[in-house]
């Protein structure tokens, strides 16, 4: 029997769940994800929120930073590797508020951010998600960037 959580999961737990979510993706996708860094932060920094036009730091659970595969070229040498940032406190609040399992929530955010890596917009990903979510199953709230 698994021991119940007595404390909010720390950054190491969220990173492990994020890496598990990537490992569970089909090989076709995983082969294009080598070199993407995963960083866990408590909240997005104010300049990031300002750039995205987000006033409430609790509204951003994850962010992809880097060039999408559709924008990369051999002439991009010297660029920093792409990063998926997960924001721990907003993720934990959404986990508690939504009742969605934490691993499912982290996987949802990771898939969303990986979508940006492949060049999909938020609207593209929302449409894809709506088309594959059974009506009997509650959709995870639309958050993140």
Residue frames as a rotation matrix with the C-alpha (Angstrom) as fourth column:
UNK 1
0.580 0.815 0.000 0.00
0.815 -0.580 0.000 0.00
0.000 0.000 -1.000 0.00
UNK 2
-0.224 -0.640 0.735 1.30
0.591 -0.689 -0.420 3.44
0.775 0.341 0.532 -0.92
UNK 3
-0.367 0.027 -0.930 1.79
0.865 -0.357 -0.352 5.80
-0.341 -0.934 0.108 2.01
UNK 4
0.650 0.675 0.349 -0.41
0.753 -0.634 -0.177 8.93
0.102 0.378 -0.920 1.67
UNK 5
-0.223 -0.700 0.679 1.31
0.512 -0.676 -0.529 12.25
0.829 0.230 0.509 1.03
UNK 6
0.290 0.262 -0.920 1.79
0.945 -0.228 0.234 14.22
-0.148 -0.938 -0.314 4.22
UNK 7
-0.126 -0.401 -0.908 3.44
0.139 -0.913 0.384 17.21
-0.982 -0.078 0.171 2.57
UNK 8
0.808 0.346 -0.476 3.13
-0.364 -0.342 -0.866 18.96
-0.462 0.874 -0.150 -0.76
UNK 9
0.661 -0.582 0.474 5.32
0.721 0.667 -0.187 17.23
-0.207 0.465 0.861 -3.37
UNK 10
0.249 -0.678 -0.692 8.65
-0.001 -0.714 0.700 18.96
-0.969 -0.173 -0.178 -3.82
UNK 11
0.335 -0.185 -0.924 10.42
-0.863 -0.454 -0.222 19.94
-0.378 0.872 -0.311 -7.03
UNK 12
-0.731 -0.682 0.032 12.17
-0.625 0.687 0.372 16.56
-0.276 0.251 -0.928 -7.29
UNK 13
-0.406 0.675 0.616 8.83
0.306 0.735 -0.605 14.72
-0.861 -0.057 -0.505 -7.32
UNK 14
0.598 0.655 -0.463 7.43
-0.185 -0.448 -0.874 17.01
-0.780 0.608 -0.147 -10.03
UNK 15
-0.035 -0.688 -0.725 10.56
-0.969 -0.155 0.194 16.58
-0.245 0.709 -0.661 -12.13
UNK 16
-0.831 -0.249 0.497 10.36
-0.209 0.968 0.135 12.80
-0.515 0.008 -0.857 -11.79
UNK 17
0.046 0.940 0.337 6.70
0.357 0.299 -0.885 12.85
-0.933 0.161 -0.322 -12.90
UNK 18
0.550 0.096 -0.830 7.60
-0.601 -0.644 -0.473 15.10
-0.580 0.759 -0.297 -15.84
UNK 19
-0.477 -0.808 -0.347 10.37
-0.853 0.330 0.404 12.75
-0.212 0.488 -0.847 -16.95
UNK 20
-0.654 0.342 0.675 8.00
0.175 0.936 -0.305 9.79
-0.736 -0.081 -0.672 -16.63
UNK 21
0.448 0.864 -0.229 5.48
0.004 -0.259 -0.966 11.61
-0.894 0.432 -0.120 -18.82
UNK 22
0.244 -0.452 -0.858 8.12
-0.935 -0.345 -0.084 12.15
-0.258 0.823 -0.507 -21.51
UNK 23
-0.773 -0.589 0.234 9.30
-0.537 0.805 0.254 8.53
-0.338 0.071 -0.939 -21.22
UNK 24
-0.311 0.753 0.580 5.71
0.264 0.655 -0.708 7.36
-0.913 -0.067 -0.402 -21.79
UNK 25
0.327 0.422 -0.846 5.40
-0.645 -0.555 -0.526 9.24
-0.691 0.717 0.091 -25.09
UNK 26
0.931 0.023 0.365 5.68
0.234 0.729 -0.643 7.32
-0.281 0.684 0.673 -28.36
UNK 27
0.094 -0.990 0.102 9.25
0.699 0.139 0.702 6.87
-0.709 0.005 0.705 -29.60
UNK 28
0.082 -0.003 0.997 8.47
0.927 -0.367 -0.077 9.02
0.366 0.930 -0.028 -32.65
UNK 29
0.823 0.252 0.509 8.02
0.072 -0.935 0.347 12.01
0.563 -0.249 -0.788 -30.35
UNK 30
0.865 -0.484 -0.136 10.67
0.181 0.048 0.982 11.12
-0.468 -0.874 0.129 -27.76
UNK 31
0.186 -0.865 0.467 13.42
0.963 0.256 0.091 11.05
-0.198 0.433 0.880 -30.37
UNK 32
0.041 -0.119 0.992 12.87
0.541 -0.832 -0.122 14.79
0.840 0.542 0.030 -30.92
UNK 33
0.875 0.386 0.292 12.95
-0.041 -0.542 0.839 15.63
0.482 -0.747 -0.458 -27.21
UNK 34
0.350 -0.835 -0.425 16.58
0.932 0.354 0.072 14.85
0.091 -0.422 0.902 -26.43
UNK 35
-0.621 -0.741 0.256 18.28
0.693 -0.672 -0.262 17.86
0.366 0.015 0.930 -24.96
UNK 36
0.119 0.688 0.716 15.15
-0.056 -0.715 0.697 19.58
0.991 -0.123 -0.047 -23.65
UNK 37
-0.896 -0.437 -0.077 15.77
0.091 -0.011 -0.996 20.69
0.434 -0.899 0.049 -20.09
UNK 38
0.283 0.944 -0.172 13.07
0.480 0.016 0.877 20.46
0.831 -0.330 -0.448 -17.43
UNK 39
-0.845 -0.506 0.173 13.12
0.127 -0.505 -0.854 23.04
0.519 -0.699 0.491 -14.70
UNK 40
0.173 0.865 -0.471 10.81
0.841 0.119 0.528 23.26
0.513 -0.487 -0.707 -11.71
UNK 41
-0.845 -0.344 0.409 10.22
0.118 -0.867 -0.485 26.70
0.521 -0.361 0.773 -10.25
UNK 42
-0.702 0.607 -0.372 7.80
0.488 0.031 -0.872 27.89
-0.518 -0.794 -0.318 -7.58
UNK 43
0.525 0.816 -0.243 6.20
0.358 -0.470 -0.807 30.56
-0.772 0.336 -0.539 -9.84
UNK 44
0.308 -0.363 0.879 6.93
0.897 -0.196 -0.396 32.23
0.316 0.911 0.265 -13.15
UNK 45
-0.593 -0.576 -0.562 9.03
0.699 -0.715 -0.004 35.36
-0.400 -0.395 0.827 -12.88
UNK 46
0.136 0.718 -0.683 7.23
0.256 -0.691 -0.675 38.68
-0.957 -0.083 -0.278 -13.31
UNK 47
-0.399 -0.324 -0.858 8.92
-0.664 -0.544 0.514 39.48
-0.633 0.774 0.002 -16.64
UNK 48
-0.989 0.106 0.107 7.66
0.149 0.803 0.577 36.15
-0.025 0.587 -0.809 -18.06
UNK 49
-0.237 0.961 -0.143 4.13
0.808 0.113 -0.578 36.90
-0.540 -0.252 -0.803 -16.87
UNK 50
0.040 0.198 -0.979 4.33
-0.172 -0.964 -0.202 40.40
-0.984 0.177 -0.004 -18.34
UNK 51
-0.780 -0.433 -0.452 5.56
-0.512 0.027 0.858 39.07
-0.359 0.901 -0.243 -21.69
UNK 52
-0.880 0.474 0.044 2.66
0.449 0.797 0.404 36.60
0.156 0.376 -0.914 -21.83
UNK 53
-0.543 0.698 0.468 0.09
-0.449 -0.712 0.541 39.15
0.710 0.083 0.699 -20.64
UNK 54
0.126 0.529 -0.839 -0.75
0.529 0.680 0.508 37.09
0.839 -0.507 -0.194 -17.55
UNK 55
0.104 -0.017 0.994 -1.59
-0.557 -0.830 0.045 39.07
0.824 -0.558 -0.096 -14.42
UNK 56
0.658 0.258 0.708 -2.07
-0.749 0.329 0.576 36.23
-0.084 -0.908 0.410 -11.95
UNK 57
-0.354 -0.909 -0.219 1.01
-0.919 0.382 -0.100 34.00
0.175 0.165 -0.971 -11.38
UNK 58
-0.389 0.296 0.873 -1.31
-0.397 0.801 -0.448 31.18
-0.831 -0.521 -0.194 -10.22
UNK 59
0.639 0.741 -0.207 -2.64
-0.458 0.150 -0.876 30.89
-0.618 0.655 0.436 -13.80
UNK 60
0.408 -0.572 -0.711 0.61
-0.803 0.146 -0.578 29.67
0.434 0.807 -0.400 -15.38
UNK 61
0.814 -0.037 0.580 1.47
-0.335 0.786 0.520 26.01
-0.475 -0.618 0.627 -14.73
UNK 62
0.199 -0.766 0.611 4.04
0.615 0.583 0.531 25.43
-0.763 0.270 0.587 -17.46
UNK 63
0.734 -0.046 -0.678 6.00
-0.440 -0.793 -0.422 27.15
-0.518 0.608 -0.601 -20.20
UNK 64
0.513 -0.608 0.605 8.06
0.811 0.574 -0.111 26.08
-0.281 0.548 0.788 -23.20
UNK 65
0.692 -0.394 -0.605 11.01
-0.386 -0.910 0.151 28.36
-0.610 0.129 -0.782 -23.93
UNK 66
-0.417 -0.829 0.373 13.02
0.080 0.376 0.923 27.80
-0.905 0.415 -0.091 -27.06
UNK 67
-0.468 0.209 -0.858 12.62
-0.863 -0.316 0.394 27.54
-0.189 0.925 0.328 -30.80
UNK 68
0.541 0.694 0.475 10.02
-0.463 0.717 -0.521 25.13
-0.702 0.062 0.709 -32.09
UNK 69
-0.123 -0.574 0.810 11.35
0.407 0.715 0.569 22.37
-0.905 0.400 0.145 -34.34
UNK 70
0.533 0.436 0.725 9.69
0.831 -0.110 -0.545 24.17
-0.158 0.893 -0.422 -37.26
UNK 71
0.984 -0.163 0.077 11.92
-0.152 -0.979 -0.136 27.21
0.098 0.122 -0.988 -36.57
UNK 72
0.477 -0.858 0.191 15.24
-0.133 0.144 0.981 25.47
-0.869 -0.493 -0.046 -35.94
UNK 73
0.943 -0.276 -0.185 18.07
-0.160 0.111 -0.981 25.41
0.292 0.955 0.061 -38.44
UNK 74
0.455 -0.860 -0.233 21.74
0.866 0.488 -0.109 24.54
0.208 -0.152 0.966 -38.61
UNK 75
-0.205 -0.514 0.833 22.40
0.340 -0.835 -0.432 28.30
0.918 0.194 0.346 -38.40
UNK 76
0.670 0.566 0.481 21.00
-0.270 -0.418 0.867 28.42
0.692 -0.711 -0.127 -34.85
UNK 77
0.129 -0.674 -0.728 24.24
0.721 0.568 -0.398 27.35
0.681 -0.473 0.559 -33.19
UNK 78
-0.838 -0.502 0.214 24.91
0.190 -0.636 -0.747 29.01
0.511 -0.586 0.629 -29.86
UNK 79
-0.001 0.901 0.433 21.23
-0.597 -0.348 0.723 29.03
0.802 -0.258 0.539 -28.86
UNK 80
-0.626 -0.084 0.775 20.40
-0.745 0.356 -0.563 27.73
-0.229 -0.931 -0.286 -25.43
UNK 81
-0.926 0.335 -0.174 18.63
0.250 0.890 0.381 24.36
0.283 0.309 -0.908 -25.39
UNK 82
-0.127 0.954 0.271 14.84
-0.290 -0.297 0.910 24.40
0.948 0.037 0.315 -25.16
UNK 83
-0.991 -0.123 0.044 13.43
-0.066 0.182 -0.981 24.37
0.113 -0.975 -0.189 -21.63
UNK 84
0.038 0.992 -0.116 10.13
0.232 0.105 0.967 23.21
0.972 -0.063 -0.226 -20.25
UNK 85
-0.892 -0.246 0.378 9.45
-0.263 -0.397 -0.880 25.08
0.367 -0.884 0.289 -17.04
UNK 86
-0.019 0.874 -0.486 6.90
0.556 0.413 0.721 23.72
0.831 -0.256 -0.494 -14.61
UNK 87
-0.481 -0.063 0.874 5.58
-0.485 -0.812 -0.326 26.03
0.730 -0.581 0.360 -11.94
UNK 88
-0.822 -0.043 -0.568 5.18
0.293 0.822 -0.488 24.01
0.488 -0.567 -0.663 -8.76
UNK 89
-0.851 0.491 -0.186 2.78
0.036 -0.299 -0.953 26.10
-0.524 -0.818 0.237 -6.68
UNK 90
-0.274 0.804 -0.528 0.20
-0.931 -0.359 -0.064 26.70
-0.241 0.474 0.847 -9.46
UNK 91
-0.420 0.084 -0.904 0.41
-0.443 0.850 0.285 23.00
0.792 0.520 -0.320 -10.40
UNK 92
-0.915 0.050 -0.400 -0.21
0.350 0.592 -0.726 21.94
0.201 -0.804 -0.559 -6.83
UNK 93
-0.657 0.728 -0.195 -3.16
-0.399 -0.556 -0.729 24.33
-0.639 -0.402 0.656 -6.53
UNK 94
-0.178 0.591 -0.787 -4.68
-0.957 0.081 0.278 22.99
0.228 0.803 0.551 -9.75
UNK 95
-0.694 -0.156 -0.703 -4.08
-0.081 0.987 -0.139 19.42
0.716 -0.040 -0.697 -8.53
UNK 96
-0.909 0.355 -0.220 -5.99
0.285 0.142 -0.948 20.10
-0.305 -0.924 -0.230 -5.31
UNK 97
-0.480 0.752 -0.452 -8.74
-0.596 -0.657 -0.461 22.19
-0.644 0.048 0.764 -6.97
UNK 98
-0.199 0.385 -0.901 -9.37
-0.946 0.165 0.279 19.85
0.256 0.908 0.332 -9.92
UNK 99
0.415 0.309 0.856 -9.10
-0.632 0.775 0.027 16.48
-0.655 -0.552 0.516 -8.21
UNK 100
0.823 -0.235 -0.517 -7.08
-0.366 0.475 -0.800 15.22
0.434 0.848 0.305 -11.20
UNK 101
0.796 -0.596 -0.108 -4.27
0.548 0.631 0.549 12.82
-0.259 -0.496 0.829 -10.27
UNK 102
0.522 -0.643 -0.560 -0.96
-0.308 -0.755 0.579 14.66
-0.795 -0.130 -0.592 -10.02
UNK 103
-0.476 -0.743 0.470 0.79
0.201 0.428 0.881 12.40
-0.856 0.514 -0.055 -12.53
UNK 104
0.052 0.587 0.808 -2.04
0.978 0.132 -0.159 12.96
-0.200 0.799 -0.568 -15.04
UNK 105
0.896 0.271 -0.351 -1.92
0.250 -0.963 -0.104 16.72
-0.366 0.005 -0.931 -14.51
UNK 106
0.094 -0.948 -0.305 1.87
-0.314 -0.319 0.894 16.84
-0.945 0.012 -0.328 -14.97
UNK 107
-0.485 -0.239 0.841 1.58
0.606 0.601 0.521 14.66
-0.630 0.763 -0.147 -18.09
UNK 108
0.533 0.767 0.358 -1.09
0.820 -0.364 -0.442 17.00
-0.208 0.529 -0.823 -19.47
UNK 109
0.801 -0.281 -0.529 1.13
-0.198 -0.958 0.209 20.06
-0.565 -0.063 -0.823 -18.97
UNK 110
-0.258 -0.947 0.193 4.19
-0.117 0.228 0.967 18.27
-0.959 0.227 -0.169 -20.39
UNK 111
-0.186 0.256 0.949 2.26
0.886 0.461 0.050 17.19
-0.425 0.850 -0.312 -23.51
UNK 112
0.843 0.535 -0.059 1.06
0.479 -0.796 -0.370 20.77
-0.245 0.283 -0.927 -23.94
UNK 113
0.518 -0.716 -0.468 4.57
-0.444 -0.693 0.568 22.20
-0.731 -0.086 -0.677 -23.69
UNK 114
-0.439 -0.620 0.650 5.98
0.255 0.608 0.752 19.48
-0.862 0.496 -0.109 -25.96
UNK 115
0.390 0.677 0.624 3.29
0.852 -0.009 -0.523 20.56
-0.348 0.736 -0.581 -28.44
UNK 116
0.884 -0.143 -0.445 4.90
-0.196 -0.978 -0.076 24.00
-0.424 0.154 -0.892 -28.50
UNK 117
-0.121 -0.982 0.147 8.25
-0.299 0.177 0.938 22.33
-0.947 0.069 -0.315 -29.20
UNK 118
-0.440 0.031 0.898 6.64
0.698 0.640 0.320 20.75
-0.565 0.768 -0.303 -32.27
UNK 119
-0.991 -0.081 0.103 5.23
0.127 -0.787 0.603 24.13
0.032 0.611 0.791 -33.36
UNK 120
-0.215 0.977 0.004 1.57
0.803 0.174 0.570 23.79
0.556 0.125 -0.822 -32.31
UNK 121
-0.576 0.150 0.803 -0.33
-0.350 -0.934 -0.077 26.81
0.738 -0.326 0.591 -31.01
UNK 122
-0.876 0.343 0.338 -2.48
-0.293 0.176 -0.940 26.75
-0.382 -0.922 -0.054 -27.86
UNK 123
0.050 0.959 -0.278 -5.60
-0.885 -0.086 -0.458 26.68
-0.463 0.269 0.845 -30.05
UNK 124
-0.061 -0.150 -0.987 -4.23
-0.733 0.678 -0.058 23.75
0.678 0.720 -0.152 -32.10
UNK 125
-0.878 -0.390 -0.276 -3.56
-0.114 0.733 -0.671 21.76
0.464 -0.558 -0.688 -28.95
UNK 126
-0.630 0.726 0.275 -6.90
-0.502 -0.112 -0.857 22.58
-0.592 -0.679 0.435 -27.39
UNK 127
0.217 0.719 -0.660 -8.69
-0.976 0.142 -0.167 21.38
-0.026 0.680 0.732 -30.54
UNK 128
-0.318 -0.410 -0.855 -6.67
-0.444 0.861 -0.248 18.15
0.838 0.300 -0.456 -30.57
UNK 129
-0.988 -0.083 0.127 -7.36
-0.148 0.361 -0.920 17.57
0.030 -0.929 -0.370 -26.89
UNK 130
-0.280 0.958 0.051 -11.10
-0.773 -0.194 -0.605 18.15
-0.570 -0.209 0.795 -27.36
UNK 131
0.206 0.371 -0.906 -11.16
-0.908 0.417 -0.036 15.65
0.364 0.830 0.423 -30.20
UNK 132
-0.313 -0.417 -0.854 -9.57
-0.160 0.909 -0.385 12.86
0.936 0.017 -0.351 -28.13
UNK 133
-0.937 0.037 0.347 -11.13
-0.347 0.005 -0.938 13.44
-0.036 -0.999 0.008 -24.67
UNK 134
-0.606 0.768 -0.207 -14.16
0.605 0.615 0.506 11.19
0.516 0.181 -0.837 -24.19
UNK 135
-0.161 0.630 0.759 -17.27
-0.268 -0.769 0.581 13.13
0.950 -0.110 0.292 -23.18
UNK 136
0.757 0.489 -0.433 -17.62
0.215 0.441 0.872 10.96
0.617 -0.753 0.229 -20.07
UNK 137
0.122 -0.820 -0.559 -14.15
0.990 0.143 0.007 11.96
0.074 -0.554 0.829 -18.89
UNK 138
0.869 0.204 -0.451 -13.63
0.291 -0.947 0.133 15.44
-0.400 -0.247 -0.883 -17.43
UNK 139
0.506 -0.708 0.492 -11.13
0.495 -0.228 -0.838 17.50
0.706 0.668 0.235 -19.38
UNK 140
-0.105 -0.626 -0.773 -8.22
0.958 -0.272 0.091 19.03
-0.267 -0.731 0.628 -17.50
UNK 141
0.719 0.455 -0.526 -8.77
0.365 -0.891 -0.271 22.79
-0.591 0.003 -0.806 -17.29
UNK 142
0.525 -0.492 0.695 -7.13
0.706 -0.204 -0.678 24.88
0.475 0.846 0.241 -20.00
UNK 143
0.901 -0.375 -0.216 -4.14
-0.117 -0.691 0.713 26.53
-0.417 -0.618 -0.667 -18.29
UNK 144
0.134 -0.941 0.311 -0.48
0.611 0.325 0.721 27.06
-0.780 0.094 0.619 -19.06
UNK 145
0.536 -0.024 -0.844 1.17
-0.523 -0.794 -0.310 28.69
-0.662 0.607 -0.438 -22.04
